[in-house]
Every structure is written in C-alpha cells, then in structure tokens.
Amino acid sequence: MFCSPPVKCFHATDFRHSQGVDETPLAFVVDDEPIVLRLVARIFERSGVDVHPVEDGTSAVAWLQAAHPTVDRALIDATVPPNGAAAIIEALRAHDPMAAIVMTSGKPLQADHRRLLDAVGAVYLAKPFGPQALLDAVEAARPA
C-alpha cells in the first residue's frame, strides 16, 4: 500500500507489528521521489515484505522516534530533504540496530556518505537500479 502526503497512511499490518503479532518483515523506505517510493514498495511487497514509505527526513526521524514496529530493512535516499540520510540512519540504528540499511542516490557517492556507510555497516546502491539489485543490496547490508 502506498499513500501520498498529506494523508497519513498505515498498513493493516502496522497494528499487528506494534502488538508483536505479525512476523512479516517491515521495510522503511525514505525518498523524496514518489515514483521511487512506489516502485520500491512494489518490489518489497512482491517479496513478502510490508512497507512504510516516507517522503522526507523530518517525518522519517519522527516516525522512528515514536516507537513503531521493528524495521527489518531500510532504503534511504542520500539527499532526502531537508538534511540528507545521516540523521535518519542514526535514528534507525537507535531504533533497530540489526536493520539492513541501503543508501541510494542518483549522484556519485560522496566521501562523507562513504564514512557513514562504513560506520554503520550499510551499503550503497546507485540509482537507477532494478529489483534484483535492490534485493541483493539488502542481503549484503544484513549485519553479520
């Protein structure tokens, strides 16, 4: 399921996740491009993963800090407004230390992003990417 702001959208499984009832993996997807959110959601949903899409960094951090369900995997755009991926990744690591984190960008990887990826054990995936490349990147990002 995908919803565009300003509508607040929750999957039916959000309640089950928060109650500890559903073991379905949850993907947290943060990108300011609606088409990317829809495509990534479709890829994850077809592989049996629930998706929580977010279009900006402020909302992403707020959602993570509100004690939502465990995030199994995350796809975060490096340059998502207003401040990029770093604060989101920090909040995600505090929320779910074992989440597989993939940072994406249509731009070349910056040195500060490389240091961040190395520090948190995340991987980089250049846009555009295909479904299998996304799924492979998530597997590569899983903590050992």
Backbone as a ProteinNet text record, in pm:
[ID]
protein_1_A
[PRIMARY]
MFCSPPVKCFHATDFRHSQGVDETPLAFVVDDEPIVLRLVARIFERSGVDVHPVEDGTSAVAWLQAAHPTVDRALIDATVPPNGAAAIIEALRAHDPMAAIVMTSGKPLQADHRRLLDAVGAVYLAKPFGPQALLDAVEAARPA
[TERTIARY]
84.1	0	88.9	50.4	126.9	30.7	67.2	-14.2	75.1	21	95.1	52.6	148.9	111.7	12.9	-72	-71.6	-149.9	-195.5	-269.9	-175	-207.8	-127.4	-174.7	-84.4	-122.1	-54.5	-131.4	-74.8	-125.1	-39.2	-80	-159.9	-243.8	-316.1	-217.9	-101.3	-3.3	68.4	61	125.6	76	-55.6	-110.7	-57.8	-58.2	-10.2	136.4	219.2	360	374.3	299.5	313.6	266.3	179.9	130.3	213.5	316.9	401.4	334.1	229.5	152.2	205	251.9	290.8	442.3	490.6	633.5	674.7	584	616.1	722.8	831.4	935.5	879.4	939.7	896.1	1011.8	985.5	1083.6	1044.3	1143.9	1127	1194.5	1116.7	1168.2	1153.4	1267.4	1267.6	1327	1243.6	1287.7	1189.7	1241.8	1153.8	1094.6	1123.2	1066.1	952.4	827	713.2	722.3	775.5	786	881.1	988.9	1083.2	1015	941	869.1	773.7	698.8	602.5	672.8	779.1	848.6	916.7	982.5	1048.9	945.3	834.3	727.9	677.9	659.7	611.8	712.3	840.2	943.7	941	939.9	939.5	810.8	696.1	569.3	560.3	614.5	613.3	704.4	798.3	885.1	835.9	711.6	651	687.2	725	767.3	667.7	625.5	542.5	630.4	570.6	647.8	586.3	674.2	632.8	710.6	645.3	714.2	705.9	814.1	820.6	892.4	842	897.7	995.7	1021	1116.9	1184.8	1301.1	1381.2	1319.1	1252.3	1190	1083.5	998.8	894.2	954.6	1063.5	1128.9	1182.2	1253.2	1309.5	1197	1093.4	980.6	913.9	895.9	832.9	917.9	1047.4	1136.8	1137.9	1133.8	1138	1005.7	900.2	768.7	746	852.6	845	751.9	775	697.1	754.7	695.5	739	885.1	938.9	1075.9	1092.9	1197.7	1230.6	1333.9	1301.4	1391	1493.3	1448.7	1533.9	1492.7	1589.7	1560.5	1632.3	1564.6	1621.7	1607.1	1720.2	1718.4	1795.5	1731	1796.9	1899.5	2017.9	2126.6	2096.4	2016.9	1994.5	1849.8	1778.3	1638.8	1631.5	1538.6	1526.7	1476.6	1504.6	1579.2	1729.9	1776.1	1917.9	1991.3	1933.5	2000.5	1979.5	2057	2034	2093.8	2193.3	2268.1	2179.5	2094.5	2009.2	1910.4	1863.4	1769.1	1839	1959.5	2033.8	2067.9	2106.6	2133.2	2008.6	1893.9	1768.9	1731	1754	1722.4	1810.6	1938.7	2029.1	1989.4	1943.4	1897.4	1767.9	1682.1	1552.8	1569.7	1646.7	1665.2	1810.6	1895.8	2038.2	2069	1977.4	2003.4	1940.7	1880.6	1818.2	1924.5	1892	1976.7	1949.9	2055.5	2037.8	2105.9	2028.6	2079.6	2058.5	2167.2	2158	2161	2072.2	2066.7	2092.5	2134.2	2148.6	2167.9	2121.3	2144.8	2273	2340.2	2465.4	2580.8	2704.1	2819.3	2827.8	2879.2	2892.1	2993.3	2950.9	3036.2	3121.8	3236.7	3327.1	3258.4	3179.4	3112.7	3006.7	2943.5	2847.8	2920.9	3035.1	3114.8	3152.7	3197.2	3233.4	3110.8	2996.4	2873.7	2837	2840.4	2808	2900.2	3029.7	3126.5	3101.9	3069.4	3049.9	2929.3	2824.3	2700.9	2679	2771.3	2756.7	2648.6	2629.3	2527.8	2595.3	2514.8	2568.5	2507.3	2573.8	2532.1	2478.1	2368.3	2308.6	2280.9	2346.8	2330.5	2198.2	2131.3	2011.6	2056	1985.8	1870.6	1915.7	1827	1856.6	1734.7	1757.4	1649.8	1608.6	1500.1	1450.1	1552.8	1622.9	1717.6	1835.4	1880.2	1990.2	1948.3	1823.7	1774	1773.5	1716.7	1709.9	1849	1941.3	2079.6	2148	2123.8	2184.3	2134.1	2005.8	1950.8	2018.8	2035.3	2102.5	2247.4	2316.1	2455.5	2465	2359.3	2360.3	2323.9	2285.9	2245.6	2366.2	2346.4	2457	2497.6	2627.3	2678.9	2643
-116.9	0	123.6	224.6	348.6	464.3	562.4	682	803.5	907.5	1031.8	1130.8	1209.8	1314.8	1409.2	1475.3	1486.3	1376.3	1274.7	1166.1	1079.1	1054.7	965.3	824.3	739.4	607.6	500.5	404.6	291.1	164.3	66.3	-64.2	-132.7	-224.1	-302	-374.6	-408.1	-481.8	-393.6	-261	-174.4	-207.1	-227.2	-260.1	-395	-492.7	-625.6	-620	-544.6	-530.7	-468.3	-361.7	-290.5	-375.3	-470.2	-557.6	-685.5	-698.5	-817	-939.7	-921.4	-1033.3	-1080.3	-989	-1021.4	-1028.2	-1136.2	-1152.7	-1115.3	-1057.7	-1015.4	-907.7	-920	-817.4	-681.6	-575.4	-440	-362.2	-303.4	-217.6	-72.1	8.2	151.3	218.8	288.5	346.1	497.5	568.3	713.9	770.2	839.1	901	1011.8	1122.6	1235.2	1224.3	1117.3	1095.7	994	1036.5	946	821.7	836.5	719.4	615.3	660.5	567.4	496.9	572	510.2	401.4	432.6	334.1	210.8	231.4	117.3	29.4	91.9	15.1	-58.6	8.5	-57.7	-180.4	-167.4	-280.3	-395.8	-365.5	-470	-542.2	-466.6	-528.5	-606.9	-549.7	-617.5	-748	-750.9	-874.7	-981.4	-938.9	-1037.2	-1067.4	-1026.5	-1061.1	-969.2	-846.2	-750.6	-635.6	-598.9	-479.9	-357.3	-244.8	-123.7	-3.5	76.4	206.9	312.8	380.6	482.6	621.1	696.5	832.5	919.7	1044.2	1131.8	1237.1	1246.2	1346.8	1300.8	1358.8	1318.7	1351	1463.5	1502.9	1401.5	1363.6	1264.8	1128	1094.5	965.5	954.3	1056.4	1054.3	1052.8	1132.2	1136.3	999.3	933.2	800.1	701.7	703.5	612.3	640.9	766.2	802.6	778.2	748.9	725.9	579.4	501.2	360.4	276.9	281	199.8	59	-24.2	-163.2	-176.6	-293.5	-324.4	-316.1	-248.2	-235.3	-342.4	-424.3	-530.4	-478.6	-386.5	-333.2	-190.3	-111.5	27.6	66.3	146.3	205.1	356	426.8	569.1	645.4	744.8	829.6	918.1	927.6	1003	1151.2	1205.2	1350.3	1388.5	1302.2	1331.5	1458.8	1549.7	1674.2	1647	1728.9	1852.7	1839.2	1730.7	1724.1	1599.3	1522.1	1402.2	1282.9	1178.2	1048.4	1032.1	1109.3	1082.7	1077.1	1175.7	1177.3	1061.8	1025.9	913.8	783.8	766	642.7	634.3	745	745.1	704.6	762	728.5	583.3	534.4	395.3	300	328.3	242.9	241.9	355	360.8	280.1	283.1	213.6	64	29.3	-110.2	-135.6	-170.7	-188.1	-296.4	-390.1	-500.4	-481.5	-367.8	-344.2	-339.7	-398.1	-387.6	-251.1	-170.6	-34.8	-21.3	28.3	56.7	205.2	274.8	415.8	422.5	503.1	517.7	662.4	679.2	813.7	804.8	907.2	919.5	995.4	1038	1112.9	1024.7	1060.1	981.9	982.2	874.4	860	960.3	1039.9	1140	1074.2	1135.2	1081.6	1073.5	1174.7	1170.9	1061	1033.3	922.1	789.2	775.5	651.8	627.1	731.6	716.5	674	733.9	698.3	552.5	511.4	372.3	275.4	306.1	218.9	214	327.7	336	255.1	249.2	180.9	46.6	5.4	-123.6	-125.8	-13.2	-4.2	-17.2	-33.4	-43	66.5	94.7	197.3	129.5	183.4	134.4	253.9	258.6	371.2	360.2	475.7	484.3	508.4	456.6	366.8	224.6	148	9.1	-75.2	-203.5	-297.4	-372.3	-448.1	-521.7	-615.4	-692.3	-787.7	-717.5	-605.8	-529.7	-478.1	-433	-386.4	-500.4	-612.7	-725.9	-776.4	-777.4	-818.4	-720.5	-591.8	-490.5	-506.2	-535.5	-556.7	-676.3	-783.5	-900.6	-868.8	-791.6	-753.9	-663.6	-590.7	-496	-560.2	-686.1	-751.2	-760.8	-721.2	-734.2	-880.5	-901	-1039.5	-1100.8
0	0	0	-73	-79.3	-65.9	13.5	28.4	13.6	-43.2	-59.2	47.7	97.7	192.8	127.8	198.3	343	412.9	341.5	402.4	483.2	608.1	690.6	662.1	623.6	576.7	660.9	704.5	776.9	709.6	705.2	655.7	765.4	726.8	826.2	916.7	863.2	942.1	1042.1	1032.6	1130.7	1271	1285.6	1416.3	1463.2	1373.6	1411.9	1451.9	1375.5	1410.9	1549.4	1575.6	1702.6	1820.4	1794.8	1900.1	1912.4	1828.1	1833.1	1775.4	1695.6	1643.1	1508.8	1425.7	1289.4	1278	1219.1	1197.9	1056.2	978.8	843	849.5	771	772.8	730.2	784.4	753.7	691.5	575.5	508.2	532.3	564.6	586	467	384.8	260.8	266.9	251.5	260.3	131.5	54.8	-71	-105.3	-155.7	-189.2	-328.9	-399.1	-531.8	-521.3	-539.6	-524.8	-613.6	-733.3	-821.9	-764.2	-702.4	-639.1	-522.1	-441.2	-329.4	-378.6	-483.5	-535.9	-591.4	-666.9	-727.3	-622.8	-527.5	-422.2	-337.5	-306.3	-230.3	-305.8	-434.1	-514.2	-511.2	-522.9	-520	-385.7	-276.6	-144.7	-119.9	-153.6	-130	-207.6	-328.3	-407.7	-347.8	-262.9	-197.3	-55.3	-24.2	103.5	219.1	189.4	291.5	298.1	419.1	436.9	421.7	382.7	354	425	485.3	537.8	460.1	363	282.9	347.2	336	389.7	288.1	266.9	163.9	213.2	344.7	390.6	519	545.2	658.9	793.1	803	929	970.3	877	905.5	935.5	867.1	888.5	1031	1075	1210.7	1314.1	1292.6	1386.1	1396.8	1284.4	1284.8	1364.2	1343	1414.9	1564.8	1602.1	1743.3	1815.1	1741.1	1800.4	1837.2	1846.2	1889.8	1803.8	1675.5	1581.9	1572	1489.3	1479.4	1437.9	1462.8	1425.3	1274.2	1232.8	1091.1	1057.4	958.9	915.1	814.7	728.6	622.8	591.7	543.1	509.7	382.5	303.9	183.6	200.7	205.3	236.7	130.2	70.1	-28.7	41.3	-14.1	48.3	63.1	-28.7	-28.5	3.4	72.4	104.1	188.6	153.2	228.8	371.7	467.4	450	469.6	535.6	572.2	525.9	438.4	391.3	483.3	457.5	520.5	659.7	696.9	820.4	944.9	967.1	1087	1085.5	968.3	956	993.7	942.3	971.1	1119.1	1180.8	1325.2	1403.6	1368.1	1436.5	1412.1	1292.1	1260.5	1340.7	1350.3	1427.5	1575.2	1628.3	1766.8	1784.1	1682.5	1685.9	1662.3	1562.5	1522	1481.2	1575.3	1546.3	1442.4	1423.1	1331	1192.7	1166.4	1035.6	925.8	812.8	694.1	631	613.1	561.1	426.1	328.7	195	168.7	134.8	97.2	-54.5	-112.2	-257	-296.5	-421	-476.2	-626	-693.2	-836	-864.3	-757.6	-769.4	-724.7	-763.8	-717.2	-564.2	-510.2	-365.7	-311.1	-215	-151.5	-43.3	-12.7	89.5	226.2	262.8	393	398.2	285.3	280.5	295.1	231.8	242.3	388.8	458.8	600.7	683	654.7	725	699.7	575	540	611.9	610.4	677.3	827.9	888.4	1032.9	1080.2	998.3	1041.7	973.2	888	820.8	715	648.8	543.1	406.6	303.1	167.2	80	-30.8	-126.3	-250.9	-304.5	-427.8	-517.2	-632.9	-725.1	-800.1	-816.2	-899.7	-1042.8	-1139.2	-1126.8	-1095.3	-1034.7	-1001.3	-1033.4	-1053	-1081.6	-956.3	-966.3	-849.8	-787.3	-870	-813.2	-747.6	-805.4	-744.4	-606.2	-592.3	-463.4	-361.8	-398.9	-306.2	-269.1	-365.6	-338.3	-242.7	-261	-173.4	-30.9	-13.9	120.9	186.9	112.6	169.2	205.8	122.6	150.7	273.7	304.3	416	549	548.7	673.8	767.3	894.3	991.2	1006.5	1026.3	1038.6	1171.5
[MASK]
++++++++++++++++++++++++++++++++++++++++++++++++++++++++++++++++++++++++++++++++++++++++++++++++++++++++++++++++++++++++++++++++++++++++++++++++

